[in-house]
Amino acid sequence: MDRRTRYFAAARRQPVDRIPTHFRASKVLVRRLMEHFSIDPAGSLASADALLDCLGADHWASGSRIDAWATFTPRYVGPLLPAPYIPDAACFHTLGIPAVPGGVGELGFEYPAYTNPPLASAERASDIPSGYLIRRLAYYNFARMVNRQAPAAQPGEPLAYESLVASGRHIICMGILNNLFMICCYLRGMEQFLVDMVADRLLAERLIREVGEFCLEFNRRQLASFGARAECYAAWDDVAGQDGILFSPRLFARYFQPLYRELIAEVKRYGLLFSFHCCGSVHQVLPLMIDAGIDIFDVVQTSARDMDLESVYRRYGQDICLSGAIDVQKLLVSGSPEQVRAEVRRAQDLWGTRGGLVLGPSHEAAPETPLENILAIYEPA
């Protein structure tokens, strides 16, 4: 099997010649690996492909997106927020949500820090204008889908759609601005929105309705433009933490599951696989998302509560494809190569060649991860 055939078979829980693998890591760790293999660390597609080949990994993942180098989004043509605010990879800035540089840059962790939620001052449902987000649809050119890694890519360039398809190794992905809970949080402020869902149901429902209407219409338009050319659709919504869901699963079922069900049904009209990412202990939310129709779940954070590999396999291994499963919090940082190999063997023993697993780091592998632990993931069985 080639890497594409292997991935799609695993995603559809069909037999594979071996379990497919993905790779993802912080920038510092990527640079260390490229130096180890004497690869030019230029941040180019050629360098990325060379690293995969040296590791023996199938794909370079980015959260729910199995192929970080082949993900397409509609071009944003609206106004940008003034300095010091910055564009963010999730495109929340296109919704008027301010972000400033965050993370720990010298360690390769660079994440936006969202600040000054634009709807923080709302005191009642009527303070949220009708059509608050829908009117922003005019700021997107859905006829011009661009590569997320290189928005200026043109036909013939390495990251252009035509080039990626012609290469025969990449998986074309789409999906953005579908983070229903997180968008509500960043518009309102996470703590305040969590309070709203319990103490001010009318305001919470008004905000969720505005976000839901925008997300569904935004995605109808981008699917109409690009759905026939894509192969996978990705969504993420970090509704869980290390010990479980951040709010009552009853509220998730009431407010968010119906919207996800509608979104997933629209995606499936185009024959795309639906991949959903959520960190943490997901046992209170994942069954609801499986019921809504997802095909793939990422990240399988085995260091979170009750998320050990055997439990996850027993609960969900027959229903969806799982992605990740090699713990980046403890195992890859503090374990030995033999312990990593043992975890890989455990996954191989559980899933065998029946499909249903894409194996790799459960999130971005940390900068301090020993290189030998990364290499141990991809050693031939």
C-alpha positions in Angstrom: 0.0 0.0 0.0 1.1 3.6 -0.6 0.7 6.1 2.1 -2.6 7.6 0.8 -4.2 4.2 0.3 -3.1 3.1 3.7 -4.5 6.2 5.4 -7.9 6.0 3.7 -8.2 2.3 4.5 -7.4 3.0 8.1 -9.8 5.9 8.3 -12.6 3.8 6.9 -11.7 0.9 9.3 -10.7 -1.4 6.5 -7.6 -3.7 6.4 -4.2 -2.2 6.0 -0.7 -3.7 5.4 0.4 -1.8 8.5 -0.9 0.9 10.8 -0.4 4.3 9.1 1.6 6.9 11.0 1.7 10.7 11.3 4.3 13.1 12.7 3.8 16.5 14.4 6.2 18.4 16.7 7.2 21.9 17.9 9.4 24.0 15.6 12.4 23.4 17.8 12.1 19.7 17.7 11.5 19.7 14.0 14.7 21.7 13.5 16.7 19.3 15.7 15.4 16.3 13.7 16.3 18.0 10.4 19.8 18.7 11.7 20.0 15.1 12.8 19.2 13.9 9.3 21.2 16.7 7.5 18.0 18.1 6.0 17.9 21.8 5.1 15.6 23.3 7.8 14.1 25.8 5.4 10.5 25.2 6.3 9.8 24.1 2.7 7.5 21.3 1.5 10.6 19.5 0.1 12.2 19.6 3.6 9.1 18.3 5.2 8.7 15.5 2.8 12.4 14.6 3.3 11.9 14.4 7.0 8.9 12.1 6.7 10.9 9.8 4.5 13.8 9.7 6.9 11.5 9.0 9.8 9.5 6.5 7.9 6.2 8.4 8.7 3.3 8.6 6.3 2.0 12.1 6.9 2.7 15.4 8.6 -0.3 16.2 10.7 -1.6 19.4 12.2 -4.3 18.7 14.8 -7.3 17.2 13.1 -5.8 17.8 9.7 -3.9 14.7 8.7 -1.9 16.7 6.0 -0.7 20.1 7.3 0.8 21.0 3.9 -2.4 20.4 1.9 -5.2 22.2 3.7 -7.2 24.9 1.9 -9.3 27.8 3.2 -11.2 30.7 1.6 -9.2 33.8 1.1 -10.0 36.5 3.6 -10.4 40.0 2.0 -11.8 41.9 4.9 -10.2 44.4 7.3 -7.5 43.4 9.8 -7.5 44.4 13.4 -5.0 47.1 14.2 -1.6 46.5 15.9 -0.7 45.0 18.3 -3.3 42.4 17.3 -2.2 39.7 14.9 -3.8 37.2 12.5 -4.1 33.7 14.0 -4.0 30.4 12.2 -7.5 29.5 13.3 -8.7 32.7 11.5 -10.6 33.9 14.6 -9.2 37.3 13.8 -11.5 37.4 10.7 -14.4 37.3 13.2 -13.1 40.4 14.9 -11.6 38.4 17.8 -8.3 40.1 18.9 -5.1 38.1 19.6 -1.6 39.0 20.5 1.5 36.8 20.2 1.7 34.1 22.9 3.4 30.9 23.7 7.1 30.3 24.4 8.8 31.3 21.1 12.3 30.1 22.0 10.9 26.6 22.6 9.0 26.5 19.4 5.5 26.9 21.0 3.9 30.0 19.4 0.2 30.3 20.0 -2.1 33.4 19.9 -3.3 34.8 23.2 -6.8 35.9 22.7 -7.7 39.1 24.6 -10.4 41.8 24.9 -13.4 39.6 23.9 -15.6 41.8 21.7 -18.9 40.7 23.4 -17.6 40.7 26.9 -19.7 43.7 27.9 -23.1 42.2 26.8 -25.5 42.1 29.8 -28.5 40.6 28.1 -29.4 38.7 25.0 -30.5 41.8 23.1 -27.0 43.3 23.5 -25.8 40.8 20.8 -26.9 42.3 17.5 -28.8 40.0 15.1 -26.6 39.0 12.2 -23.5 39.9 14.3 -21.3 37.3 12.4 -23.4 36.6 9.3 -22.6 40.0 7.9 -18.9 39.1 7.9 -19.5 36.5 5.2 -18.8 39.3 2.7 -15.2 39.3 3.9 -14.4 35.9 2.4 -13.7 35.0 -1.2 -15.0 31.5 -1.4 -14.1 31.2 -5.1 -10.4 31.6 -4.2 -9.4 28.7 -1.9 -5.8 29.1 -0.8 -3.3 26.8 0.9 -3.2 27.4 4.6 0.6 27.2 4.7 1.1 29.5 1.7 -1.8 31.8 0.9 -0.1 33.1 -2.2 0.5 29.7 -3.9 -0.3 29.6 -7.6 -0.7 26.7 -10.0 2.7 25.2 -10.6 4.1 26.1 -7.2 4.8 23.3 -4.7 1.9 24.1 -2.4 -0.7 24.8 -5.1 -3.6 22.4 -5.2 -2.6 21.1 -8.7 1.0 20.4 -7.6 -0.1 18.6 -4.4 -2.5 16.4 -6.3 0.1 15.6 -8.9 2.6 14.5 -6.2 0.4 11.5 -5.4 1.5 11.6 -1.7 -0.7 14.4 -0.1 -4.2 14.3 1.2 -6.3 17.4 0.3 -8.1 18.8 3.4 -10.4 21.6 4.2 -12.3 22.9 7.2 -12.0 26.1 9.3 -14.2 28.4 11.5 -16.3 25.4 12.7 -15.2 25.6 16.4 -18.6 26.3 17.8 -17.8 26.3 21.5 -14.4 28.0 21.2 -15.7 30.8 19.0 -18.4 31.5 21.6 -15.7 31.5 24.3 -13.4 34.0 22.4 -16.3 36.3 21.5 -17.6 36.4 25.1 -14.6 35.3 27.3 -14.4 31.7 28.3 -15.2 32.1 32.0 -18.2 34.4 31.2 -19.5 32.1 28.5 -19.4 29.1 30.9 -21.4 31.1 33.4 -23.8 32.2 30.7 -24.7 28.6 29.8 -25.8 28.0 33.4 -27.0 31.4 34.7 -28.2 33.3 31.6 -29.7 30.8 29.2 -31.2 33.4 26.9 -27.9 35.2 26.3 -26.0 31.9 25.8 -28.6 30.7 23.3 -28.5 34.0 21.4 -24.8 33.8 21.1 -24.7 30.1 20.1 -27.4 30.8 17.5 -25.4 33.6 16.0 -22.2 31.5 15.9 -24.1 28.4 14.7 -25.8 30.3 11.8 -22.5 31.8 10.7 -20.5 28.5 10.9 -23.1 26.5 9.0 -23.5 29.1 6.2 -19.7 29.7 6.0 -19.1 26.0 5.6 -21.9 25.5 3.1 -20.2 28.1 0.9 -16.7 26.7 1.2 -18.0 23.2 0.6 -19.8 24.4 -2.5 -16.6 25.9 -3.7 -14.1 23.2 -2.8 -15.9 20.1 -1.4 -15.7 18.2 -4.7 -11.9 18.6 -4.7 -11.2 17.9 -1.1 -10.8 14.5 0.6 -11.0 15.2 4.3 -12.8 17.8 6.4 -11.3 18.8 9.7 -12.8 20.4 12.8 -11.6 21.1 16.4 -13.3 22.2 19.5 -11.4 21.9 22.8 -14.4 21.3 25.1 -12.5 18.9 27.4 -9.6 19.2 29.8 -7.3 16.7 31.5 -10.1 15.3 33.8 -13.2 15.6 31.6 -15.5 17.9 29.7 -15.4 21.6 30.8 -19.1 21.9 31.3 -22.1 19.6 31.6 -22.4 17.0 28.7 -26.2 17.8 28.9 -25.4 21.3 27.8 -23.2 20.0 25.0 -26.0 17.8 23.8 -28.5 20.7 24.0 -26.5 23.4 22.4 -23.7 22.0 20.2 -24.4 18.5 19.1 -27.4 19.5 16.9 -25.2 22.1 15.1 -22.4 19.6 14.6 -24.9 17.0 13.3 -26.1 19.5 10.7 -22.5 20.4 9.8 -21.4 16.8 9.5 -24.4 15.9 7.3 -23.5 18.8 4.9 -19.8 17.6 4.8 -20.9 14.0 4.1 -23.0 15.2 1.1 -19.6 15.7 -0.6 -18.3 12.3 0.4 -15.6 13.7 2.7 -14.2 12.1 5.8 -14.9 14.1 8.9 -12.1 14.4 11.4 -12.7 15.9 14.9 -10.0 17.0 17.3 -10.4 17.6 21.0 -7.7 17.4 23.7 -8.2 15.8 27.1 -10.4 13.2 28.6 -13.3 13.0 26.1 -15.5 10.2 27.4 -18.4 12.6 28.1 -18.3 14.2 24.7 -16.9 11.7 22.2 -20.0 9.4 22.2 -22.1 12.5 21.3 -19.8 13.3 18.4 -19.7 9.7 17.2 -23.5 9.8 17.2 -23.4 13.0 15.2 -21.4 11.2 12.5 -17.6 11.8 12.8 -15.3 9.4 11.1 -11.9 10.1 12.8 -11.1 11.3 16.3 -7.8 13.0 17.2 -5.8 13.2 19.6 -6.2 10.2 21.9 -4.4 12.0 24.8 -3.6 8.8 26.7 -2.2 10.7 29.7 -5.6 12.3 30.4 -8.1 10.7 32.8 -9.2 7.2 31.8 -7.7 7.6 28.3 -5.2 4.7 28.4 -4.9 2.9 25.1 -6.8 -0.2 26.0 -9.8 1.8 27.4 -10.0 4.0 24.3 -9.8 0.9 22.0 -12.5 -0.9 24.0 -14.9 2.0 24.0 -14.4 3.5 20.5 -12.2 1.2 18.4 -15.2 -0.4 16.6 -17.0 2.9 15.8 -14.4 5.4 14.5 -10.8 5.7 13.4 -8.5 7.0 16.1 -5.5 9.3 15.5 -2.5 10.0 17.8 -2.2 7.8 20.9 1.6 8.2 21.6 1.6 10.5 24.7 3.6 13.7 24.3 3.1 14.8 27.9 5.0 12.1 29.8 6.0 9.1 27.6 7.8 10.9 24.8 9.5 13.4 27.1 10.4 11.2 30.1 10.2 7.7 28.9 12.8 5.5 27.3 12.9 4.4 23.7 12.0 0.9 24.8 8.9 2.2 26.6 7.9 4.0 23.4 8.4 0.8 21.4 6.3 -1.0 24.0 3.4 1.5 23.5 3.7 1.1 19.7 3.5 -2.7 20.1 0.5 -2.3 22.4 -1.3 -0.4 19.7 -0.3 -2.9 17.1 -1.5 -5.8 19.2 -4.9 -4.1 19.8 -5.6 -2.9 16.2 -3.5 -5.3 14.2 -4.1 -4.7 10.5 -7.9 -4.3 10.7 -7.7 -0.5 10.3 -9.1 2.2 12.5 -5.9 3.7 13.9 -3.4 6.4 12.6 -0.5 6.2 15.0 1.7 9.2 16.0 2.3 11.8 18.7 -0.9 12.8 20.5 -0.1 16.5 19.9 2.9 18.6 19.0 5.9 16.7 20.5 7.6 18.9 23.0 11.0 20.6 22.3 12.8 18.6 25.0 11.7 15.3 23.6 14.7 13.0 23.1 15.2 12.3 19.4 15.6 8.6 20.0 12.0 8.5 21.4 10.6 10.1 18.2 12.6 7.7 16.1 11.3 4.7 18.1 7.7 5.5 17.0 8.5 4.7 13.4 10.8 1.7 13.6 9.7 -1.2 11.5 7.7 -3.8 13.4 
